[in-house]
Amino acid sequence: MDGNMESMLEVYLFEANDLLEHLDEILLNCEKEHNFDSDSINEIFRIMHTIKGSSAMMQFNSLATISHKVEDLFFFVRENGIQPQYIQELFDLMFQSGDFLKNEIEKVEKNEELTTDIGTFEQEINDFLKKISSGKDAAPAAPEQGAEAQNGEAKAPPAETARPSGSAALVGADARYPFPVRVDFAEDTEMVNLRAVMLVQSVTDVTPEVRYAPEDIETNPDSAAEIFKNGFLLFFRTEAARKSVLKLIENFVYTKNYTVLDAAVDASSAEREEAGEKNEKPGQAAGQNGRHTAVKQNLINVNLSKLDSLMDLMGEIVITESMVTSMQTNRQETIDNQFTKASRQLRKLTNELQEVVMSIRMVPISGVFQRMNRIVRDMSRKLDKDVELVLVGEDTEVDKTIIDHIGDPIMHLVRNAMDHGIETREERARTDKPPKGKITLSAQNTGGEILIAIQDDGAGIDKTAVMNKAKRQGMLKKPEKEYTDKEIYNFILMPGFSTNEVVTEYSGRGVGMDVVKKNVEQIGGDVSLSSEVGKGTKILFKIPLTLAIVNGMKVSVGGTMFTIPINNIRQLFKIPEESVLRDTDGREIVMVRGMYYPLVRLHDVFGLETEVRRVGDGIVVLAETHEKAYCIFADQLLGEQQVVVKGLPEYLSRFNLKDTGISGCAILGDGSISLILDVLSLYNGN
């Protein structure tokens, strides 16, 4: 596949997935009202029409065919309505259609063969259309540009969507449509055929009396070249109709500029090209044949790899800034005012650049949360449970990389809450709880990290059962009575532990809570669990805002520097040697404010040579995670600094350094390297 096709495929997949997510949202909202309003019907029609057109251009026949069948179905519903007795069946058929399209898109993403045997499902949609149209005078309009091919190519849309009739291309201003507008798309527009289709859809929502050229934008990929060369022409029946859509054309995201042409203009290729040449000169007023308006694009699609490159560039600037500002401490003489001013300006610029870059990468978590509505809907029906999903803080923004990692863990926890947390109707009726169960997804930005909670008001988890299971599996490392509630529930997050003895359709297939915990920890997050019998269960994720920048405290051991994330530091202090004691296992512990904490010496963990071995001569950092708090002993405290996280070299991956307590590295202003500590794995690995 050449680069252009790969780029087109990338755009196709992005838009198709986005449209299908939007489809799910519409269907779920309409199902709550048990009815399709006119706006939703029109939007579903547009979604299916867009997927059909783009799939046909990409030659994905199964997607084009099914989306076309659903488009025909909603054309009928739009024109004739639907009787109440068929509404739920239509909902079920639409969810089934959406799932089919999603599965086919997933096959495209995985480079797998698409489904070829779609005759049964296609017939199911046809049969439903026949059933709801029986006794009606109106039926879906037959396509004017030829019947659907046997190989599954998408038919042309119904005539009511204002497609030009006949197979011949429009070569001029149709006498019935004498008011033309030429639209020029931006040079970097991908899949320009699809953009033209989208523009026509938007225009026909305002005025259905429109024709366009070239007319084969849905079936002929070569028409893209003609559009780029000669522009895309829209012809309107009246001047009022043309004026009514000019603002829409101007604001269309892919429009570079547009030209309102004379009614007498001939739209032949040569003259269209000439008209374009006259109106594309910057700063020049339009000639007597029309009016020219320049439009600046307000929205763009940004490839994540480009953002990563920008992030790397920003990282280099941060390093340079560190080099400049560190000169003040390295030089003995007084730095002049000009240098001081320059360094302050550099710091200001790098801070602003960092904020801009981070804001580009941040996306609302609503996309992940909204997908859970569908899971709750489907499982409620199959498990016969009445459950409501409540979303809180769905506008909270998180780094795109983190969003990609938390979708599956959240989905798994919602499934668990539906399957095991929420009681059956009969069980719930025997309690004083409301008949409708509730699952709450919430997100909150606390400044340094994001808190995501998945909470249900179900039966809760029996603490005694968890302890007994842990005992049977040999997980206890101290007397039972010494375990806190938090420590007991943490057993559930360990590999191989499950309180579910029965394999169901939704769980018990080897994907346990330990996998959820591992996925969250891969992005630097923590997972904690709390529960109360009869009241429900809550799982809390604490995850960083971004994986690219860390506010850290630098410490040294021998000649090696380490960075400890600020979020993991509770306190820094010096203690006398006599404060170090040993527990019954002979491990060193430190008393801080009446509490005993294990002591981890960095020089012992990493085998480093150092002259600072007495605790009283070094610095102690009280670090904590959701699981554990303990003390880290280092030689010297070097100060706080914001660092850019760099991944470890590929050749070091075979050493599993992550498990030893190193999560990455940072390049400092003097060119030296500081290793970034993973506070959780540092303790667990030692």
Beta strands, then each sheet from edge to edge (+ up, - down):
strand 1: 179-185
strand 2: 210-213
strand 3: 232-236
strand 4: 255-261
strand 5: 290-294
strand 6: 362-364
strand 7: 387-392
strand 8: 397-399
strand 9: 437-445
strand 10: 449-456
strand 11: 526-532
strand 12: 536-544
strand 13: 549-557
strand 14: 560-565
strand 15: 569-573
strand 16: 580-582
strand 17: 588-592
strand 18: 595-601
strand 19: 619-624
strand 20: 629-634
strand 21: 636-644
strand 22: 662-667
strand 23: 673-677
sheet 1: 2+ 3- 1+ 4- 5+
sheet 2: 6+ 8-
sheet 3: 7+ 9+ 10- 12+ 11-
sheet 4: 21+ 13- 14+ 23+ 22-
sheet 5: 15+ 19- 20+ 18+ 17- 16+
end
